[in-house]
């Protein structure tokens, strides 16, 4: 069984959380978990963008990164074939 706890919240916050949970068809606990997950994901993307900005600010490291990325791009032409030519229905779905 999952351990549980009690939280003291202002009534208006509890009511707003419950309204969100109801609108998403979730329990209050599931809604709180989803909100925490969304916040963690936002933080991850914020940190990733900041790291990318720091990398771009260092021209030598940025050039190294671009060279490495170009190396990985060669895998696109590694002879695996083109999904559009192999599965025409794939192209039709995307149009």
DSSP file (Angstrom, degrees, kcal/mol; ACC not computed):
  #  RESIDUE AA STRUCTURE BP1 BP2  ACC     N-H-->O    O-->H-N    N-H-->O    O-->H-N    TCO  KAPPA ALPHA  PHI   PSI    X-CA   Y-CA   Z-CA
    1    1 A X              0   0    0      0, 0.0     2,-0.3     0, 0.0     0, 0.0   0.000 360.0 360.0 360.0 143.0    0.0    0.0    0.0
    2    2 A X        -     0   0    0      1,-0.1     2,-0.1     0, 0.0     0, 0.0  -0.562 360.0-115.1 -75.8 135.0    1.2    3.5   -0.8
    3    3 A X        -     0   0    0     -2,-0.3     2,-0.3     1,-0.0    -1,-0.1  -0.464  36.5-163.6 -68.8 142.4    2.0    5.7    2.2
    4    4 A X        -     0   0    0     -2,-0.1     2,-0.3     2,-0.0    -1,-0.0  -0.834   8.9-169.7-125.5 164.0   -0.3    8.7    2.6
    5    5 A X        -     0   0    0     -2,-0.3     2,-0.4     2,-0.0     0, 0.0  -0.898  22.5-113.3-143.7 172.0   -0.2   11.9    4.5
    6    6 A X        -     0   0    0     -2,-0.3     2,-0.4     2,-0.0    -2,-0.0  -0.901  24.9-161.6-111.6 141.1   -2.5   14.8    5.4
    7    7 A X        -     0   0    0     -2,-0.4     2,-0.6     2,-0.0    -2,-0.0  -0.956  14.6-136.9-121.5 142.0   -1.9   18.3    4.2
    8    8 A X        +     0   0    0     -2,-0.4     2,-0.3     0, 0.0    -2,-0.0  -0.886  34.8 168.3 -97.4 120.4   -3.3   21.5    5.6
    9    9 A X        -     0   0    0     -2,-0.6     2,-0.1     2,-0.0    -2,-0.0  -0.943  43.0 -98.7-128.2 148.8   -4.5   23.8    2.8
   10   10 A X    >>  -     0   0    0     -2,-0.3     4,-2.4     1,-0.1     3,-0.5  -0.436  40.1-118.3 -60.0 144.2   -6.6   26.9    2.7
   11   11 A X  H 3> S+     0   0    0      1,-0.3     4,-2.7     2,-0.2     5,-0.2   0.871 113.2  54.6 -56.2 -40.6  -10.2   25.9    1.8
   12   12 A X  H 3> S+     0   0    0      2,-0.2     4,-2.1     1,-0.2    -1,-0.3   0.872 108.7  48.7 -65.6 -34.4  -10.1   28.0   -1.4
   13   13 A X  H <> S+     0   0    0     -3,-0.5     4,-2.7     2,-0.2     5,-0.2   0.928 111.7  49.5 -68.3 -44.3   -7.0   26.3   -2.6
   14   14 A X  H  X S+     0   0    0     -4,-2.4     4,-2.6     1,-0.2    -2,-0.2   0.919 111.8  49.0 -58.3 -43.7   -8.5   22.9   -1.8
   15   15 A X  H  X S+     0   0    0     -4,-2.7     4,-2.3     2,-0.2    -1,-0.2   0.894 111.3  48.9 -65.2 -40.2  -11.7   23.8   -3.7
   16   16 A X  H  X S+     0   0    0     -4,-2.1     4,-2.2     2,-0.2    -1,-0.2   0.911 112.3  48.5 -66.0 -41.2   -9.7   25.1   -6.7
   17   17 A X  H  X S+     0   0    0     -4,-2.7     4,-2.9     1,-0.2    -2,-0.2   0.911 111.3  50.4 -63.0 -41.6   -7.6   21.9   -6.8
   18   18 A X  H  X S+     0   0    0     -4,-2.6     4,-2.8    -5,-0.2    -2,-0.2   0.891 108.3  52.2 -64.8 -38.8  -10.8   19.8   -6.5
   19   19 A X  H  X S+     0   0    0     -4,-2.3     4,-2.2     2,-0.2    -1,-0.2   0.913 111.7  46.8 -63.3 -42.0  -12.4   21.7   -9.4
   20   20 A X  H  X S+     0   0    0     -4,-2.2     4,-1.5     2,-0.2    -2,-0.2   0.944 112.6  49.6 -62.1 -47.3   -9.3   21.0  -11.5
   21   21 A X  H  X>S+     0   0    0     -4,-2.9     5,-3.1     1,-0.2     4,-0.6   0.920 111.6  48.5 -58.6 -45.2   -9.3   17.4  -10.5
   22   22 A X  H ><5S+     0   0    0     -4,-2.8     3,-1.0     1,-0.2    -1,-0.2   0.900 108.2  54.0 -62.5 -41.6  -13.0   17.1  -11.4
   23   23 A X  H 3<5S+     0   0    0     -4,-2.2    -1,-0.2     1,-0.3    -2,-0.2   0.778 114.5  41.8 -66.3 -24.6  -12.5   18.7  -14.7
   24   24 A X  H 3<5S-     0   0    0     -4,-1.5    -1,-0.3    -3,-0.4    -2,-0.2   0.410 113.3-116.4 -99.7   0.3   -9.8   16.2  -15.6
   25   25 A X  T <<5S+     0   0    0     -3,-1.0     2,-0.3    -4,-0.6    -3,-0.2   0.850  73.2 127.4  69.6  33.7  -11.7   13.2  -14.1
   26   26 A X      < -     0   0    0     -5,-3.1    -1,-0.2    -6,-0.2    -2,-0.1  -0.772  63.2-108.6-119.0 162.4   -9.1   12.6  -11.5
   27   27 A X     >  -     0   0    0     -2,-0.3     4,-2.4    -3,-0.1     5,-0.2  -0.404  41.0-105.1 -75.7 166.8   -8.9   12.2   -7.7
   28   28 A X  H  > S+     0   0    0      1,-0.2     4,-2.5     2,-0.2     5,-0.2   0.913 123.2  49.9 -61.2 -42.4   -7.4   15.1   -5.8
   29   29 A X  H  > S+     0   0    0      1,-0.2     4,-2.3     2,-0.2    -1,-0.2   0.905 110.7  48.8 -62.8 -42.0   -4.3   13.0   -5.2
   30   30 A X  H  > S+     0   0    0      2,-0.2     4,-2.3     1,-0.2    -1,-0.2   0.872 110.8  51.4 -66.5 -36.3   -4.0   12.2   -8.9
   31   31 A X  H  X S+     0   0    0     -4,-2.4     4,-2.5     2,-0.2    -2,-0.2   0.925 109.9  48.5 -66.5 -44.1   -4.4   15.9   -9.8
   32   32 A X  H  X S+     0   0    0     -4,-2.5     4,-2.4     1,-0.2    -2,-0.2   0.914 111.3  50.7 -61.0 -42.1   -1.7   16.9   -7.4
   33   33 A X  H  X S+     0   0    0     -4,-2.3     4,-2.4     1,-0.2    -1,-0.2   0.908 110.9  48.9 -61.8 -41.6    0.6   14.3   -8.8
   34   34 A X  H  X S+     0   0    0     -4,-2.3     4,-2.5     2,-0.2    -2,-0.2   0.898 110.6  50.5 -65.5 -40.6   -0.1   15.5  -12.3
   35   35 A X  H  X S+     0   0    0     -4,-2.5     4,-2.2     2,-0.2    -2,-0.2   0.900 111.4  48.1 -64.2 -40.6    0.5   19.1  -11.3
   36   36 A X  H  X S+     0   0    0     -4,-2.4     4,-2.7     2,-0.2    -2,-0.2   0.923 111.3  50.6 -65.2 -43.5    3.9   18.1   -9.7
   37   37 A X  H  X S+     0   0    0     -4,-2.4     4,-2.3     1,-0.2    -2,-0.2   0.913 110.6  49.1 -60.5 -43.4    4.8   16.1  -12.8
   38   38 A X  H  X S+     0   0    0     -4,-2.5     4,-2.5     2,-0.2    -1,-0.2   0.904 111.8  49.0 -62.7 -41.6    4.0   19.1  -15.1
   39   39 A X  H  X S+     0   0    0     -4,-2.2     4,-2.5     2,-0.2    -2,-0.2   0.909 110.7  50.5 -65.2 -41.6    6.1   21.4  -12.9
   40   40 A X  H  X S+     0   0    0     -4,-2.7     4,-2.2     2,-0.2    -2,-0.2   0.902 111.0  48.9 -63.1 -40.1    9.0   19.0  -12.9
   41   41 A X  H  X S+     0   0    0     -4,-2.3     4,-2.6     2,-0.2     5,-0.2   0.917 110.0  50.8 -66.1 -42.8    8.8   18.8  -16.7
   42   42 A X  H  X S+     0   0    0     -4,-2.5     4,-2.5     1,-0.2    -2,-0.2   0.925 111.2  49.2 -58.4 -43.7    8.7   22.6  -17.1
   43   43 A X  H  X S+     0   0    0     -4,-2.5     4,-2.7     2,-0.2    -2,-0.2   0.897 109.2  52.4 -62.7 -40.3   11.8   22.8  -14.8
   44   44 A X  H  X S+     0   0    0     -4,-2.2     4,-2.5     1,-0.2    -2,-0.2   0.940 112.0  44.9 -61.1 -47.8   13.6   20.1  -16.9
   45   45 A X  H  X S+     0   0    0     -4,-2.6     4,-2.6     2,-0.2    -2,-0.2   0.889 112.0  52.5 -65.4 -38.8   12.9   22.1  -20.1
   46   46 A X  H  X S+     0   0    0     -4,-2.5     4,-2.3    -5,-0.2    -1,-0.2   0.940 112.0  45.8 -59.6 -46.6   14.0   25.4  -18.5
   47   47 A X  H  X S+     0   0    0     -4,-2.7     4,-2.4     1,-0.2    -2,-0.2   0.893 112.0  51.5 -64.1 -39.8   17.2   23.8  -17.3
   48   48 A X  H  X S+     0   0    0     -4,-2.5     4,-2.4     2,-0.2    -1,-0.2   0.910 110.6  48.4 -63.9 -41.9   17.8   22.2  -20.8
   49   49 A X  H  X S+     0   0    0     -4,-2.6     4,-2.2     2,-0.2    -1,-0.2   0.894 111.7  49.6 -65.5 -39.4   17.3   25.6  -22.5
   50   50 A X  H  X S+     0   0    0     -4,-2.3     4,-2.2     2,-0.2    -2,-0.2   0.902 110.9  49.7 -65.7 -40.1   19.6   27.3  -20.0
   51   51 A X  H  X S+     0   0    0     -4,-2.4     4,-2.3     2,-0.2    -2,-0.2   0.904 110.6  50.1 -64.7 -40.8   22.3   24.6  -20.6
   52   52 A X  H  X S+     0   0    0     -4,-2.4     4,-2.6     2,-0.2    -2,-0.2   0.896 109.8  51.0 -64.2 -39.6   21.9   25.0  -24.4
   53   53 A X  H  X S+     0   0    0     -4,-2.2     4,-1.7     2,-0.2    -2,-0.2   0.901 110.0  49.3 -64.9 -40.4   22.3   28.8  -24.0
   54   54 A X  H  X S+     0   0    0     -4,-2.2     4,-0.8     2,-0.2    -2,-0.2   0.902 111.6  49.8 -64.3 -39.8   25.5   28.3  -22.0
   55   55 A X  H >< S+     0   0    0     -4,-2.3     3,-0.9     1,-0.2     7,-0.5   0.925 110.7  48.8 -64.3 -44.5   26.8   25.9  -24.6
   56   56 A X  H 3< S+     0   0    0     -4,-2.6    -1,-0.2     1,-0.2    -2,-0.2   0.803 103.6  61.6 -65.8 -28.5   26.1   28.4  -27.4
   57   57 A X  H 3< S+     0   0    0     -4,-1.7     2,-0.9    -5,-0.2    -1,-0.2   0.736  95.1  66.3 -70.5 -21.5   27.8   31.2  -25.5
   58   58 A X  S <X S-     0   0    0     -3,-0.9     4,-2.8    -4,-0.8     5,-0.2  -0.847  73.4-165.0-101.7  98.4   31.0   29.2  -25.6
   59   59 A X  H  > S+     0   0    0     -2,-0.9     4,-2.3     1,-0.2     5,-0.2   0.828  84.3  51.2 -58.5 -36.7   31.9   29.3  -29.3
   60   60 A X  H  > S+     0   0    0      2,-0.2     4,-2.1     1,-0.2    -1,-0.2   0.947 114.2  42.5 -66.7 -47.6   34.5   26.5  -29.1
   61   61 A X  H  > S+     0   0    0      1,-0.2     4,-2.4     2,-0.2    -2,-0.2   0.886 113.3  54.0 -65.2 -37.8   32.2   24.1  -27.2
   62   62 A X  H  X S+     0   0    0     -4,-2.8     4,-2.5    -7,-0.5    -2,-0.2   0.910 108.4  48.9 -63.6 -42.2   29.3   25.0  -29.5
   63   63 A X  H  X S+     0   0    0     -4,-2.3     4,-2.4    -5,-0.2    -1,-0.2   0.898 110.3  51.7 -63.8 -40.6   31.4   24.2  -32.6
   64   64 A X  H  X S+     0   0    0     -4,-2.1     4,-2.4     2,-0.2    -2,-0.2   0.925 110.2  49.5 -59.5 -44.3   32.4   20.9  -31.0
   65   65 A X  H  X S+     0   0    0     -4,-2.4     4,-2.7     1,-0.2    -2,-0.2   0.928 110.6  49.0 -60.9 -46.1   28.7   20.1  -30.4
   66   66 A X  H  X S+     0   0    0     -4,-2.5     4,-2.4     2,-0.2    -1,-0.2   0.888 110.4  51.2 -63.8 -39.1   27.8   21.0  -34.0
   67   67 A X  H  X S+     0   0    0     -4,-2.4     4,-1.8     2,-0.2    -1,-0.2   0.926 112.0  47.0 -62.7 -43.6   30.5   18.8  -35.4
   68   68 A X  H  X S+     0   0    0     -4,-2.4     4,-1.8     1,-0.2    -2,-0.2   0.914 110.9  51.5 -64.8 -41.6   29.4   15.9  -33.2
   69   69 A X  H  X S+     0   0    0     -4,-2.7     4,-1.9     1,-0.2    -1,-0.2   0.895 107.0  53.9 -61.9 -40.0   25.7   16.5  -34.3
   70   70 A X  H  X S+     0   0    0     -4,-2.4     4,-0.7     1,-0.2    -1,-0.2   0.888 105.9  53.9 -60.7 -38.2   26.8   16.4  -37.9
   71   71 A X  H >< S+     0   0    0     -4,-1.8     3,-0.8     1,-0.2     4,-0.3   0.898 108.5  48.0 -62.2 -40.6   28.4   13.0  -37.3
   72   72 A X  H >< S+     0   0    0     -4,-1.8     3,-1.7     1,-0.2     4,-0.3   0.823 100.9  66.6 -69.4 -30.2   25.2   11.7  -35.9
   73   73 A X  H >< S+     0   0    0     -4,-1.9     3,-1.7     1,-0.3     4,-0.4   0.745  85.1  72.2 -63.7 -22.0   23.3   13.0  -38.9
   74   74 A X  G X< S+     0   0    0     -3,-0.8     3,-1.1    -4,-0.7    -1,-0.3   0.749  81.6  72.2 -66.0 -20.2   25.1   10.6  -41.1
   75   75 A X  G X  S+     0   0    0     -3,-1.7     3,-1.2    -4,-0.3    -1,-0.3   0.740  83.6  69.7 -65.8 -19.5   23.0    7.8  -39.6
   76   76 A X  G <  S+     0   0    0     -3,-1.7    -1,-0.3     1,-0.3    -2,-0.2   0.848 103.7  41.8 -64.6 -32.5   20.1    9.2  -41.6
   77   77 A X  G <  S+     0   0    0     -3,-1.1    -1,-0.3    -4,-0.4    -2,-0.1  -0.201  77.6 121.9-106.9  41.6   21.7    8.0  -44.8
   78   78 A X  S <  S-     0   0    0     -3,-1.2    -1,-0.2     3,-0.1    -2,-0.1   0.210  90.2 -95.5 -92.0  16.7   22.9    4.6  -43.4
   79   79 A X  S    S+     0   0    0     -3,-0.2    -2,-0.1     2,-0.0     3,-0.1   0.604  86.3 127.7  87.3  11.1   21.0    2.6  -46.0
   80   80 A X        -     0   0    0      1,-0.2     2,-0.1    -4,-0.2    -3,-0.1   0.686  66.5-123.8 -75.9 -16.2   17.9    1.9  -44.0
   81   81 A X        -     0   0    0      4,-0.0     2,-0.6     5,-0.0    -1,-0.2  -0.260  25.6 -69.6  97.8 171.4   15.6    3.1  -46.7
   82   82 A X     >  -     0   0    0      1,-0.1     4,-2.2    -3,-0.1     3,-0.4  -0.913  29.5-150.8-108.1 120.0   12.9    5.7  -46.9
   83   83 A X  H  > S+     0   0    0     -2,-0.6     4,-2.5     1,-0.2     7,-0.3   0.823  96.6  57.5 -61.1 -30.3    9.7    5.0  -45.0
   84   84 A X  H  4 S+     0   0    0      1,-0.2     7,-0.3     2,-0.2    -1,-0.2   0.907 111.1  41.0 -68.1 -40.2    7.7    7.0  -47.5
   85   85 A X  H  4 S+     0   0    0     -3,-0.4     3,-0.4     1,-0.2    -2,-0.2   0.840 119.3  45.6 -76.4 -31.3    8.8    4.9  -50.5
   86   86 A X  H  < S+     0   0    0     -4,-2.2     2,-0.3     1,-0.3    -2,-0.2   0.825 126.8  27.6 -79.5 -31.4    8.5    1.6  -48.6
   87   87 A X    >X  +     0   0    0     -4,-2.5     3,-1.9    -5,-0.2     4,-0.8  -0.730  65.6 179.1-131.6  83.0    5.1    2.4  -47.1
   88   88 A X  H 3> S+     0   0    0     -3,-0.4     4,-1.9    -2,-0.3     3,-0.4   0.810  80.8  65.4 -56.2 -30.8    3.2    4.8  -49.4
   89   89 A X  H 3> S+     0   0    0      1,-0.2     4,-2.0     2,-0.2    -1,-0.3   0.804  93.9  61.2 -63.4 -26.6    0.2    4.7  -47.0
   90   90 A X  H <> S+     0   0    0     -3,-1.9     4,-1.4    -7,-0.3    -1,-0.2   0.922 104.9  46.8 -62.8 -44.0    2.5    6.4  -44.5
   91   91 A X  H  X S+     0   0    0     -4,-0.8     4,-1.0    -3,-0.4    -2,-0.2   0.881 109.5  54.4 -66.0 -38.2    2.9    9.4  -46.8
   92   92 A X  H  < S+     0   0    0     -4,-1.9     3,-0.5     1,-0.2    -1,-0.2   0.893 106.5  51.5 -63.7 -39.5   -0.9    9.5  -47.5
   93   93 A X  H  < S+     0   0    0     -4,-2.0    -1,-0.2     1,-0.2    -2,-0.2   0.844 109.7  50.1 -65.9 -33.2   -1.7    9.7  -43.8
   94   94 A X  H  <        0   0    0     -4,-1.4    -1,-0.2     1,-0.2    -2,-0.2   0.658 360.0 360.0 -82.0 -16.4    0.7   12.6  -43.3
   95   95 A X     <        0   0    0     -4,-1.0    -1,-0.2    -3,-0.5    -2,-0.2   0.470 360.0 360.0 -81.8 360.0   -0.7   14.7  -46.2
